[in-house]
Amino acid sequence: MGSQYIAFVGTLNREAPYFQGARGNGLAAYSFDEETLEVQKLDVAPEIENPTFLSVDAGGTHIYANSEIYGWKEGLVSAFRFDREAGTLTYLNMQPTLGSITAHNAVTRDNRKLIVANYGMGSGGPDQAVVVYSIRDDGGLAPPITSVAHEGTGPNESRQERSHAHSVAELAGGIVVVADLGTDSLVSYRLSEGGALQALALTKTAPGAGPRHIAVHPNGEFLFVMNELNSTISSFAIDSHTGKLTAIDAQPAVPEENLEENHCADIQISPDGRFLYGSNRGHDSIVVFETDPASGKLSQVGFFPCGGATPRNLALTPSGRHLFCANQNSDRISIFERDAQTGALMDTEVTIEIGTPMCVRIVR
C-alpha cells in the first residue's frame, strides 16, 4: 500500500468573537510521506474566508469547504479542484448555505451530493439546519436541492437556546444522521436519489449532552457520538432499515476533575473499527477508547497530550498508522504514530506549523 498522502487544511483567517484569533491563510494543501514523515507545502488558496470545515471526494480531486462568517445570516460552501500532478488548488464556485454559522459538510458515498449542516445563531435569514447539493460533472456545486429546519432547545440555557445542527454522517442504505447540539438529538433522514430528505427517526441523547460529531463503525452496526457539552462519548446501535438508533453505552471523555473546563470536539475511528479517538479542548488531550465489535460498548485506553492547545479536529491517514491533530490555538498540527494493537499514540514531534488550523482531511 502507498505511503504518499495529501493533507488539506482549513484555517481561520477572519475574526469571530467565539474564536481566539484568526492567524490562518485560507485553504492549504500539503504532501505527507508516511515512511519518512516528510511534510511539504504544495499550495494555498487564501481567497476563501474561514474554511472551518471541509470534505474531499473519493478521488481526492475536489474539496468542499464551508465559510463560517460571524454575523452573516447565511454561510457559504465553496468547491475547489486539486490537480494531483501539479499540486495546485483551483477555485470552482460557491453556493449559499441557507443558514448561519455553517459547521460541517459531507460528500455522499456515491460522490454525487454534498450535505451541509448549519449550526445557526440568532434568528432571521433562511435558518435551515441541513442542506443538500448536487455535485456537477466538473466537481462544482449546483444550487441547493432541498433543505430542512430543526426546532427545539436543551437544558443548557447558554448553549442550547435553539437548534444547533453540528454535523452530518451518512450510513448504509442512504440514511443520513444529523447531530443537533442544541436539541440533544440525533435526527435520521432517508436521502433519496433526487436529493430529498425524508424524516425517519429522532433519537434523544442525555439531557445537556450536546452531540457534536459522529463516527460510524466500519461494520455499519454502531454509531459513536462525541458530546461537546457534558464531555462524554456515547455509542448507539443502528437499525439500517428504519434509521432508529438505540443507546448502548456512554463514557466520560475527560477525568471528572476536568469536566468544568472542557469542551469535546472531534471523533474519529480507526480503519479496523477497534479504536476511537476524541479531542478534548480545555483538557487539551486525545482520549482513546477500544470498541467491542459485538456489543458496541466502550473501554477507555487512556489520555494522550494533544501536542498543543485546543485540539479542534482530528484525521487518520487511510492506513491508520498516523493521526493528525489540528491544535487551533497553538497554530500547529501535531502528527502522532498510532499503535494498531493497543490504540496508543506516540508524538512523532513532526508538526505542520500553520495559523489557526480548524480542519484537516487526508487522502492517498
Residue pairs with C-beta under 8 A, 6 or more apart in sequence:
1 319
2 364
3 33
3 34
3 35
3 319
4 31
4 32
4 33
4 34
4 364
5 31
5 32
5 33
5 34
5 317
5 318
5 362
5 363
5 364
6 29
6 30
6 31
6 32
6 42
6 60
6 82
6 84
6 362
6 363
6 364
7 29
7 30
7 31
7 32
7 39
7 315
7 324
7 333
7 352
7 360
7 361
7 362
8 27
8 28
8 29
8 30
8 54
8 56
8 63
8 82
8 360
8 361
8 362
8 363
9 27
9 28
9 29
9 30
9 326
9 333
9 352
9 354
9 357
9 359
9 360
10 24
10 26
10 27
10 51
10 52
10 53
10 54
10 65
10 357
10 358
10 359
10 360
11 23
11 24
11 25
11 26
11 27
11 28
11 51
11 354
11 355
11 356
11 357
11 358
12 19
12 21
12 22
12 23
12 24
12 50
12 52
12 328
12 355
12 356
12 358
13 22
13 23
13 24
13 25
13 26
13 46
13 49
13 50
13 355
13 356
14 22
14 49
14 50
14 69
15 21
15 22
15 70
16 22
16 50
16 68
16 69
16 70
17 70
18 70
19 328
19 356
20 310
20 328
20 329
21 329
21 356
22 50
22 355
22 356
23 331
23 355
23 356
24 354
24 355
24 356
24 357
24 358
25 44
25 46
25 354
25 355
26 44
26 45
26 46
26 47
26 48
26 49
26 51
27 44
27 45
27 48
27 51
27 54
27 63
27 65
27 80
27 89
28 41
28 43
28 44
28 45
28 354
29 41
29 42
29 43
29 44
29 82
29 87
29 89
30 39
30 40
30 41
30 42
30 352
31 38
31 39
31 40
31 42
31 87
32 38
32 39
32 317
32 335
32 362
33 39
34 317
34 319
34 321
34 322
37 335
37 348
37 350
39 335
39 350
39 352
42 87
42 88
43 87
43 88
43 89
44 89
45 80
45 89
45 91
47 91
48 65
48 67
48 78
48 80
48 91
49 67
49 69
49 76
50 66
50 67
50 68
50 69
50 358
51 65
51 66
51 67
51 78
51 358
51 359
52 66
52 67
52 68
52 102
52 103
52 358
52 359
53 65
53 66
53 68
53 102
53 103
53 104
53 105
53 313
53 358
53 359
54 63
54 64
54 65
54 66
54 105
54 359
54 361
55 63
55 64
55 105
55 106
55 107
55 114
55 361
56 62
56 63
56 64
56 107
56 361
56 363
57 64
57 107
57 111
57 135
57 139
58 107
58 111
59 111
60 82
60 84
60 363
60 364
61 81
61 82
61 83
61 84
61 139
62 79
62 80
62 81
62 82
62 92
62 135
62 139
63 79
63 80
63 82
63 89
63 361
64 77
64 78
64 79
64 80
64 105
64 107
64 114
64 141
65 77
65 78
65 80
66 75
66 76
66 77
66 97
66 102
66 103
66 104
66 105
66 116
67 75
67 76
67 77
67 78
67 94
67 102
68 75
68 101
68 102
68 103
68 119
69 75
69 76
70 101
70 121
72 100
73 100
73 124
73 125
73 126
74 96
74 97
74 98
74 99
74 100
74 125
74 126
75 96
75 97
75 99
75 100
75 101
75 102
75 118
76 94
76 95
76 96
76 97
76 102
77 94
77 95
77 97
77 102
77 105
77 114
77 116
77 133
77 141
78 91
78 92
78 93
78 94
79 91
79 92
79 93
79 94
79 135
79 139
79 140
79 141
80 89
80 90
80 91
80 92
81 89
81 90
81 92
81 138
81 139
82 88
82 89
82 90
83 90
92 138
92 139
92 140
92 141
93 140
93 141
94 141
95 133
95 141
95 142
95 143
95 144
96 144
97 116
97 118
97 128
97 131
98 118
98 126
98 128
98 131
98 144
98 147
99 118
99 119
99 120
99 125
99 126
99 127
99 128
99 129
99 131
99 147
100 118
100 119
100 120
100 121
100 122
100 125
100 127
101 118
101 119
101 120
101 121
102 116
102 117
102 118
102 119
103 117
103 118
103 119
103 165
103 166
103 167
104 116
104 117
104 165
104 166
104 167
104 168
104 213
105 114
105 115
105 116
105 117
105 168
106 114
106 115
106 168
106 169
106 170
107 113
107 114
107 135
108 114
108 115
108 170
108 191
109 170
111 135
112 134
112 135
113 132
113 133
113 134
113 135
113 145
113 191
113 195
114 132
114 133
114 135
114 141
115 130
115 131
115 132
115 133
115 168
115 170
115 176
115 191
116 130
116 131
116 132
116 133
116 168
117 129
117 130
117 165
117 166
117 167
117 168
117 178
117 179
118 127
118 128
118 129
118 130
118 131
118 165
119 164
119 165
119 166
119 181
120 127
120 129
120 162
120 163
120 164
120 165
120 182
123 162
126 147
127 149
128 147
128 148
128 149
129 147
129 148
129 149
129 150
129 163
129 165
129 178
129 180
130 147
130 148
130 150
130 165
130 168
130 176
130 178
130 189
130 197
131 144
131 146
131 147
132 144
132 145
132 146
132 147
132 191
132 195
132 196
132 197
133 141
133 142
133 143
133 144
133 145
133 195
134 141
134 142
134 145
134 195
135 141
135 142
136 142
145 194
145 195
145 196
146 195
146 196
146 197
148 189
148 197
148 199
149 163
150 163
150 165
150 178
150 180
150 182
150 183
150 185
150 187
151 162
151 163
151 183
152 162
152 163
152 180
152 182
152 183
152 185
153 160
153 161
153 162
153 182
153 183
154 160
154 182
154 183
154 184
154 207
154 208
154 210
155 207
155 208
156 208
156 210
156 229
159 181
159 182
159 210
159 229
160 181
160 182
160 183
160 184
160 208
160 210
160 229
161 182
162 182
163 180
163 182
163 183
164 180
164 181
164 182
164 183
165 178
165 179
165 180
165 181
165 182
166 179
166 180
166 181
166 211
166 212
166 213
166 228
167 178
167 179
167 212
167 213
167 214
168 176
168 177
168 178
168 179
168 214
169 176
169 177
169 179
169 214
169 215
169 216
169 223
170 176
170 177
170 191
171 177
171 216
171 220
171 223
171 238
171 240
171 243
172 220
172 240
173 240
173 241
174 190
174 191
174 192
175 188
175 189
175 190
175 191
175 200
175 240
175 243
176 188
176 189
176 190
176 191
176 197
177 186
177 187
177 188
177 189
177 214
177 223
177 243
177 245
178 186
178 187
178 189
179 185
179 186
179 211
179 212
179 213
179 214
179 225
180 186
180 187
180 211
181 210
181 211
181 212
181 228
181 229
182 210
184 204
184 205
184 206
184 207
184 208
184 209
184 210
184 211
185 202
185 203
185 204
185 205
185 211
186 202
186 203
186 204
186 205
186 211
186 214
186 223
186 225
186 236
186 245
187 199
187 201
187 202
187 203
188 199
188 200
188 201
188 202
188 203
188 242
188 243
188 244
188 245
189 197
189 198
189 199
189 200
189 243
190 197
190 198
190 200
190 243
191 197
192 198
200 242
200 243
200 244
201 242
201 243
201 244
201 245
203 236
203 244
203 245
203 246
203 247
205 211
205 225
205 227
205 234
205 247
206 227
206 230
206 232
206 234
206 250
208 229
208 230
209 227
209 229
209 230
209 232
209 234
210 227
210 228
210 229
210 230
211 225
211 226
211 227
211 228
211 234
212 225
212 226
212 227
212 228
212 264
212 265
212 266
213 225
213 226
213 265
213 266
213 267
214 223
214 224
214 225
214 226
214 267
215 223
215 224
215 226
215 267
215 268
215 269
215 276
216 222
216 223
216 224
216 238
216 269
217 223
217 224
217 269
217 273
217 291
217 293
217 296
218 269
218 271
218 272
218 273
219 273
219 293
220 238
220 240
221 237
221 238
221 296
222 235
222 236
222 237
222 238
222 248
222 291
222 296
223 235
223 236
223 238
223 245
224 233
224 234
224 235
224 236
224 267
224 269
224 276
224 291
224 298
225 233
225 234
225 235
225 236
225 267
226 233
226 253
226 264
226 265
226 266
226 267
226 278
226 279
227 233
227 234
227 250
227 253
227 264
228 263
228 264
228 265
229 263
230 259
231 252
231 253
231 254
231 258
231 259
231 262
231 263
231 264
231 280
232 250
232 251
232 252
232 253
232 264
233 250
233 251
233 253
233 264
233 267
233 276
233 278
233 287
233 289
233 298
234 247
234 248
234 249
234 250
234 251
235 247
235 248
235 249
235 250
235 291
235 296
235 297
235 298
236 245
236 246
236 247
236 248
236 296
237 245
237 246
237 248
237 296
238 245
239 245
239 246
248 295
248 296
248 297
249 296
249 297
249 298
251 289
251 298
251 300
252 259
253 262
253 264
253 278
253 280
253 287
254 262
254 264
254 280
254 282
254 283
254 285
254 287
254 303
255 283
255 303
258 280
258 282
258 283
261 282
261 283
262 280
262 281
262 282
262 283
263 280
263 281
263 282
264 278
264 279
264 280
264 281
265 278
265 279
265 280
265 281
265 311
265 312
265 313
266 278
266 279
266 311
266 312
266 313
266 314
267 276
267 277
267 278
267 279
267 314
268 276
268 277
268 278
268 314
268 315
268 316
268 323
269 275
269 276
269 277
269 291
270 276
270 277
270 316
270 320
270 338
270 340
270 343
271 316
271 318
271 319
271 320
272 320
272 340
273 291
273 293
274 290
274 291
274 293
274 343
275 288
275 289
275 290
275 291
275 301
275 343
276 288
276 289
276 290
276 291
276 298
277 286
277 287
277 288
277 314
277 316
277 323
277 345
278 286
278 287
278 288
278 289
278 314
279 285
279 286
279 306
279 311
279 312
279 313
279 314
279 325
280 286
280 287
280 303
280 306
280 311
281 310
281 311
281 312
281 328
283 303
284 305
284 306
284 308
284 309
284 310
284 311
284 327
285 303
285 304
285 305
285 306
285 311
286 303
286 304
286 305
286 306
286 311
286 314
286 323
286 325
286 336
286 345
287 300
287 302
287 303
287 304
288 300
288 301
288 302
288 303
288 304
288 343
288 344
288 345
289 298
289 299
289 300
289 301
289 343
290 298
290 299
290 300
290 301
290 343
291 297
291 298
292 298
292 299
301 342
301 343
301 344
302 344
304 336
304 344
304 345
304 347
305 347
306 325
306 327
306 334
307 325
307 327
307 332
307 334
307 336
307 347
307 351
308 325
308 327
308 329
308 330
308 332
308 334
309 327
309 328
309 329
309 330
310 327
310 328
310 329
310 330
311 325
311 326
311 327
311 328
312 326
312 327
312 328
312 357
312 358
312 359
313 325
313 326
313 357
313 358
313 359
313 360
314 323
314 324
314 325
314 326
314 360
315 323
315 324
315 326
315 360
315 361
315 362
316 322
316 323
316 324
316 338
316 362
317 323
317 324
317 362
318 362
318 363
318 364
320 338
320 340
321 337
321 338
321 340
322 335
322 336
322 337
322 338
322 348
323 335
323 336
323 338
323 345
324 333
324 334
324 335
324 336
324 352
324 360
324 362
325 333
325 334
325 335
325 336
326 333
326 357
326 358
326 359
326 360
327 333
327 334
327 357
328 356
328 357
328 358
329 356
331 353
331 354
331 355
331 356
331 357
332 351
332 352
332 353
332 354
332 357
333 351
333 352
333 354
333 357
333 360
334 347
334 351
335 347
335 348
335 350
335 351
335 352
336 345
336 346
336 347
336 348
337 345
337 346
337 348
338 344
338 345
338 346
339 345
339 346
